[in-house]
């Protein structure tokens, strides 16, 4: 019996030790990655955003950026703001629960609610209409925005999107674990930070693979913010619920009428590009799908010039996106980063068929 008590005491001490490590780690992450924008309350959530006013004579309409899973507003702002500032009004924001934004009761994990947050934020800033640019999970929010807020939508640009049901609907085990009541909270409060810090470099390599991770990307894009327990739970809840959203939403993508451009790489190791991107091209009338050979999951960083071209195309400009894609391919043709560490997604022929 004494041995049992001793084992229990050791286990309890271990749990409290990891809680302490995670609390201190979260504090350090916040100290190193302070908020860079402003805040507004939307449906009970304190939303963090960076608004870049447009010039008096902008040559592009306003543009709103929606980041993907595990990220925050810096992930799109760092590579794309320098290319667009002075040309258009820009809005970058932390999705509810990410970066410095609160989750709030009205800003939960489903893309519809997050699309409503985008619309409310635009109203707050006096942005009547915009081109919406969504990366990865942000692509799902972009579909919801294009359908539910068509009056505010001038165009849609999808970057390596996650929008359609995929075979089995599986996600990483730690997302599912984190969404389990009590157990998930215990996991996020003890292991999300130490385990995440051990894995963050390798995980980032595979997000970019076969392309090179930009120097200091993890620190400059404030990626460790997602390892704080509350953000980790928000991220897990979003990703775990994506399949359910896609099942119900995909059949209705035909309702989207806005000009649409999709940019995807054939070496994406995060999402099934031949399901999501091909599905968007099929479901949205007039959508333009631009394939880039040897591109991974990060067009916003690796093909920033092409992303700007896609925004121009969605705005009605005459842009040769295929020529731009070929120029990107020439730059990255020899990239082989993550080889042997990051496996390509294997898609049987049946899974490549439209769903």
Helices and strands as residue ranges (DSSP letters): H 2-32, E 38-42, E 45-52, E 63-66, H 74-84, E 90-93, H 111-125, E 130-135, H 137-148, G 150-152, E 153-159, G 167-169, H 173-178, H 183-190, H 192-208, H 217-220, G 223-227, H 229-249, G 250-255, E 259-265, H 273-283, E 288-292, H 299-302, H 304-314, H 321-332, H 349-352
